Structures are given as C-alpha cells and as structure tokens.
C-alpha cells in the first residue's frame, strides 16, 4: 500500500482513544475491546466488578501471612540460673513475629495446603541480678485445611493446621552462650480469617487486575507447640496461645 493509501486508511479508522470498556460508542466500528479475565462490566459508564471468588479461582493458589503471636515458652528452664522462665523473662522484648507461606490446592468446598513458617522471638532478663538474653527462631512445616469456598465470597474462613516444628535457640550470658536446634516436634492450630475486600471493592479490583491478589484477610488463631521428646532438648512447649495477623492470597 502506498503512502496515499495508508493515509486514507488511517482516516477511516475511528479514534481508538475514545473507546473504553463498556463504551457507548458505535460497537460496529470494527474495534475489539478485550476485557480483563474474571472482570465483568456492571454499567455502561465503565464500572466493573470481579466475578465471585468461587468461580474465578484456579486449581492452585498461595498465601502470604505476617503475624504477631502471644508465644511464651513458659516451660523453658534457663541455663545459667536455677529459676523458672517466668521469674526471669517477665515480658518479651521482641514478641514472636512470624512470616508464613502456604501453597494450596483448591477444590469445591475449600482447600488443602502446605505451609512453611519462620519467626523471631527475643527476651532479655528483667531481673538486674540475673542478666541474660534468650533468642528463639521457630521453624514450622505443616498442612492446612481451609473452608474458603463454602460461599461465593470467602467472608469468613475457618481453618485448621498442624505439622512439625523445630526451634533454633540461643541463650547468652556475658561471653557464654548455649545454642542449638531442637529435634522436630508437633504443633496444632485452628482459626478464622475474615475477608477485607468488601471494605474497598475498587481497590480489591485494581489489586486483582494489577497484581493478581485474590483476597486480603485479617485472621486470628489459637496454636499450641508440643515439647520435643529428645531428653537433651530444652522444653519449648507452650499452652494454647493467640496469634493474629494479615494475610494476602494470590
């Protein structure tokens, strides 16, 4: 096609910039508008919404969680003094902050996943005459079952989890220290997650289209760590304690 022919063709093509999703302009102008997957128009003014979560989600998904925990190893026996944990470490300096990744397989009513979590806890002795520092890094690997497809949108998601954990620990006094890893033992947990998408639906839509974020949640759970059966290991068993945090699903 010559220069003159291309010019005439360009004049015949409508202004693409005037066409938008759900435009009221002439639908017969020959242009094709591609709508984002799993997004449907709800008005002729360019407003959209996500299709229900139970319909749009794929077979596989993942979540990332950041949480605060009321973890307290009350059965731990300090190495350098003949006192109880609660007599020395009255209040934590760095409470257990934990990150958790979950890879899950979705099905009709919920999902089954594998979770990996790692956290950090630190506590300095509150007794001036007994100075020492205890650092703990719990590392978890387990499974989680969540009822996240009982309704079209996962407004409330009950779940249970459990698996094995180990602890990297270190207790220091001046230039002396005792450290190591415990043998793997067990943990169990159960909780509820609350979807936050409804707070700002437009932001939820944009997060899905731009970053693939399916849902955001706040969650609370109860968790218990069981003691290692190895005689050489310190006792990091806990009572049932609360955890809570923020979760993002992709």
N, C-alpha and C positions, 0 to 999 in steps of 0.2 A: 504494500500500500504506500502511495506517495505521500509527500508532506501535506498536500492539499486534502487528500482523502482522510488522513489522520485528524486533521483539524475539524473537518465536517463530522467525523465520528465522535470527537470529544464534545462538540457542541450538542450532539444528540443524547449524550449520557446525562441523566439528572445529577444534581449536586449531591454527592454521597453524604456530605456532612449534614444534610438536612434530614437524613433517615436515621431514626433511632429504633430501639426495641419497642414493639407495640406502637409504631408510628401511625398517625392518621393520614400520612401522605399516601399517594397513589400506590397501592400494593402491586399494581401491574406495571411498574416502571422498570422491571427486569432485574432489580437488585435482590440479593438473597441476604437476609439478616439471620446470623447464627446466634442463637440464644445459649447462654452458659448451661452446661448439663445440670440437671436437677433443680433448675430455677424456672419458675413459671410466672407469666405476667398476671397481674390482678387488676389492672386498669389500662386504659388507652393513653395514660399520661406517663407511661414509662415506669410504673411501680411494679415491683416483683416480690416474690416470696420463695422460700425453699419448699420443695416438696417434703412431706413428712419423713422424719428420720428413718422410720422402719421401712420405708420404700426406697430411700436413696442410698442407704449404707451398703457397702460392698461386703464380700465374704470375710475380708481381713481388715483389721484396724489396729490402732495403737493409742496408748495414752501416756501422758507425762504428768507426774504429780509432784508438788512441793508441799511439804507438811511440817507442822510443829507437833511435837509429842511430849506428853507428860511422863515419859520414860524415867524410871528411877530404880536402879539396881539395889534394892534395899537389903538383899541377902548377901551382897558382896562383903567380904572381910578384908579390911585394909591390911597391907603387907607390913607396914612399919610400926604399927601401934596395935595394942590389944584392946581395941574399941570397936563398936559397931559402926556400920556405914552411916547411919542416921545421926550418930553422935559427932562425926567429923564433917561430913558433907551435908550441911543443913539446907543449902539452896544452891542449885546449879548456876554456874557462870555462863555456860553456853548450853542451853537445853538441846535436846535431840532434834536437829533439823535434818530432814531426810528427803532425798530425791528418789522417785520410783518410776521405772519404765515398764509398761505392760504391752505385750504383743498378744492380740486376741483373735479368735475365730468366732465370727458372728453366726447365729442361727435364728430360727423363727421366734423364740421367746427370750433369748438372751445371748450370752457369750461366754466362752471359756478362754482363759488367757494364762500366759506365763509372765510372772512379774519378777523384776530384779530391783532391789532397793539397797541404797547405801546411805548412811547417816553419820553425823558427828555430834558427840557429846563431850563436854569438858566441865570439870568441877574442881575448884580449889577448896582446900580445907578451910572451914570457918572458925576453927579453933587456933588461936595465935600460937599456943604452945605446941601444936601438932601440925606443922606446915607440910603439906604435900599436895600433889596435883594428880587427878585421875582423868585420863583421856580414853574414850571408848568410841570405836567405829563399828557399829553393827552392819553386817552384810547379809542380805536375805535373797533367797531364790525359792519361789513357790508358785502355786497356781491360784487362780481367782475365778469364781463363777459369779456373774452379774446378771440380774434380771432387767436388762436395759432395753427390751423390745416388747414389754407387756402392753404398752400403749403406743400410739402413733409417734408421740414425742416422749423422751425419757425424762419426764418431770421429776420423778423420784425413782432412784435406782438402788434397791437393796443388793448387797453382795456379801460373800464370804470368801476368805482366803486362808491359806496355810501353806507351810513348807518348812524348809530348813534354814538355819542361820548360823553364822559364826561371828565371833567378836575379836577384833584386833584391839588389844588393851595395852595401856602403859600407865604405871603409877610411879611418880617421881618424888624423891626427897633429896634436896640438895644435888649432889653429884651421883646419887644412887638411883637406880630405877629397876623395875620389874616389868617385863613386857612379853607379849606373845599372842598367839591365836588360840581360841578355844576349839575343841572338837565340835563338829556340826551337831546342832540340836534342833528342836522343833519350835514353831510359833503358830498361833492361830489368830484370826481376826474376823470381825464382822462389822459392817457399817452401812451407811446410807449416803448416797450422793444426790445433790439437788441441782438440777439444770438451771443455768443462768441466762440462756439465750433469750428468754421472754422479756428480760429487763430492757434490752435494746435490740429489737429484731433487725433493724437496719445494719447495726454493727455486726450482728451474727451473720447476716447475709454477705456482707463485704468480707468478713474473715474467712467464710467458706470459699467464696469465689477467688480471693487473692491468695489465701494460704492453705486451703484445704482443711480448715478447722471445723469439725463436725459439731462439737459441743464444748461448752465450758461448764464446770461444776464447782460447787463447794461441797466438801464431804466431811463427815465425822465417823469415827470408828472406835471400837474397843479392841485392844490387842493384848496378847499375853505371850511372853517368852518363857520357855521351859529350860531348866538347868541342864547343862551338859552332864553326861554320865561318866565322863573321864575324871578320875579322882584328882589328877594334877591341876584341873582347870578351876579357875575362880568361878564363883556362883553368880551368874548374871540373870538368874530367874527374876521375873517381875510378877507383880499382881496384875490383874486386868487394868489397863490404863488407857486414857483417851488420846486419840490422835485427830488432827483436823488440818485441812489444807485446801489447796486449789488444784484442780485437775483439768487438763486440756485433752480432748480426743481428736485424733486425726483419722 
